[in-house]
Amino acid sequence: MNTNTLLTGSLPIVLVVSAILTLLTSVFLLWLYRRAVVRAMSMQAGIASGPPKDVSASHAVRSGTSLVLTTIDSSSQSEINSAGESAYHRATQSLNQAAMIYAIGGLAYALVLTLAWMMAAKEGFTLTRFLFLFSCYSWPVVVAMSLVHPPRRRRVAIFYGAFVLLVVAIAMVRNPDITIGQLVYFWLFANGPGTVLLGAFINRRVRAVGPIVLAFMVAAVTGSVLVVDIVGSSEGLLREVVTVGSALSLQAATIFVLLLAIGFGFFGFLGWPLLRWLGHRYQKKRMSDQSITLDAVWLLFGVVQTNTLVFEGWAWVFAGLVAFAAYLVTVRLGLKFFVPQSRGIAESRVLLLLRVFSLGRRSERLFDAISNVWLRNGSISLIAGPDLVTSMVEPHEFLNFMGGRLSRQFVQGETDLEQRVSQMDSRPDPDGRHRVNEFFCRADTWQMTMKQLARESGAVLMDLRSFSRRNQGCIYELRQLMNSISLDRTILVIDDTTDRAFLEMTLKELWQELSPASPNAVLTHPIVRCFAVNQTNSAEMKKLLLALFGAWKAIA
């Protein structure tokens, strides 16, 4: 088989089939993962439970005090302390730096591909052609920025669109023979397939495991295509396969499917070490979950966008890999020299996230909105629940599940919990982004885990949207918070679905049961701050983050 035909014919097939299988497989595996985790959460770990030790009624310490609930929202003009503003500024600055570095890496990728295309075409250097090609190959920057810095994606898209329109206008003025249809067709041809295929693994529903599954699928599908191509290109080998198939009374279609299955299985088996390698590098903090996704984005575009260059010579297919290498080198150097890798007090910058588990996608939206900024200045700890378990699965957790070792993720007892808490990841990844420490608990371990995490956290955000009398677990958590952490380090999120009257009654009752050992026992004007969320927009989330960083002031 001709090399160019193989590359231009088989490569698109590999990518398209891999993308489709990635989407379907990721959805199915995440469904299995969620079901397995939820089932394990309902089981007992065999921990002996005794009477509560931290609750004792003592009205004397609160003589003359009355608990007050105050509500803040995006329109509130309440004063934010300077320490909170400073921490928020550092976090957003780190996020902007990382976004800029990834964007520059993407432009380096676009520059290499542009030069490769112009060299392959052998039509000489023309500034207009260079700018147009550069604008086309820069499109993945817009996609990447939507992942790195979601609040800026609209601004980046508008800037990119304006740049493309300017280049198109210049091109049409300088060369009247060019039509707008030709330019649009080229842009769609260069970026359309890659953008569509990206939906297979950057979709919010499967993004947590999509890049890992895609790596496996590309290896396995490549094996299927190669086995069929190799057998089909050799008349003698093809005759032998047909002879064996006929001896087994197999039809031609069955033989073809078996060849695909053999290639898929063999190369899939070889691809498993690749997944383990990715998981190992993630555990060793050589890469972050976000960098794995972004690397997959650029590698996919690098393969897709160079497919047409094969007609100029098979060696040009490697231009995409060279462009991808330019992206990697640029990003790695930028992160090394411009993004702080560690801070002396990073271990104290922990936000504990508690919530009503039944919120579903509302939990995801709030988590995404605050974590993008908070993780630039500290880590987040939480107890795994059905609402976020599939959107936050880490590479090594997913691989443990695939290897039948899911039980390793669950807290087994007090000793195991202490060890896990002491080993909480507080250092940032190479891209300056901290991690989420997710604790998997069974029915008889989540309470002690929650208490331990509260003691280790600098600030607490508790999402009480949809809170009502049914949420007895949340009432337990509120009691522990009042007994173990200062009220000024806690913020409760509410909305119209919160039973505000019941919440206020519950908090006042818990205040009357406050332990004398509580750090809040000495307060003369106790205030519980509630943040009212309406739209989860950027203005609301900025105000919430400022309040959180302010709550963290004593440690920051």
C-alpha angles and dihedrals in degrees: 000000000000112000094228091050091049093051098043094041106036099036096062089046091053092049097045095045091043091051094049093046090046092056095046095042094046092052092048095045093047089051089053091045093051092047092050093048094047091049091050091049091060092054127091123248092203096249114157110237123207134182118298112274101189102059120081127155112240117158095173096076090058099045108146094006127115126191115237129199115211124187126213129181141166092289095049117115095204114146117262114208118245093242090059092049091049093051091047090050092052091049095050091044090054090048092050091048092051092047091050092050093050089048092051089048089053091050089052087054091050092048093054093048092046092052091045092053093049092048092048093048091051092208096127129247118308119173093215093051090046093052093047094049090045091052091050095049091045093066093096087065088069091050092048094048090055087061099040101039111013096177089060098046094096092050092048092048092050092049091048093048091050091050093050092048090050092051091046091051091050092047093051092047093050094043114030091183091070115091127208088239092060093051093046090048092052092048092050091045091052098043109017100079094045093047092050093047091050089068087072094073113009093059107120091239095059105018093107093066103012098100092049093048090045092054090053094045094049090053094046097044090046087056092052093050094044094051092051092045093048094049092043094050094055116067093195094049091046090052091051092050092049091048092052091045092050091050087056092047092245123158121232092253091052091050090051092051091048091053090052091048093049092051092044094049097044097047090039088057089051090048094058092077087054090058092047089050091053091048091049093051090049093051090048089052093242089131139009130232088252094051090051090055094045093047089052090051094054095041091052092050090045091057096042098044095051096050093095092051089069089080087067090054134316093252091067089073086079091063089086091054091048090050090049089051090051089053092049095048093046093049095044092050092045093050092046096053104029108032118069110241100198143006128202095238098039091115091066096051098091125142116199112212117202124173151157102276094214094069094092113176092009087066090051094051094049093044093050091048097053101030094059089067103025094055088062090068105027147345132277124225125196144153113256115250139172091263099062105015096103098038094054103038109137124221096252091046091053092047090050088054092049089049093051093252100115092127089070089072095060127091107248102190146316095300092048091047093052090050093049093048092049089052096048110141107248101157120093122247120247089274091057093252119129123219138246114247105212118191118204111209137183125221093275100040106050095081096056089042091054092050092049093048091049090056091050097048129094094203137011129214114190117189106212100170108139089017114159142142090292092068100082091154090060090050089055090050092049089053092051092048093052091049098045112027134047115260091231089064094055130080124184119207115216139166139172091296092061116101092232096181092052092045092052092047091049094050092049091050091050089049089058089052094048116144115243087231092060116114086229094059091089095052116116095187106032114191128185112202119216122190116210112218119196111157107003088231127154094265092053094045093049090053091047092049092049089052091048094049088047090053087053092054097109091062103029 
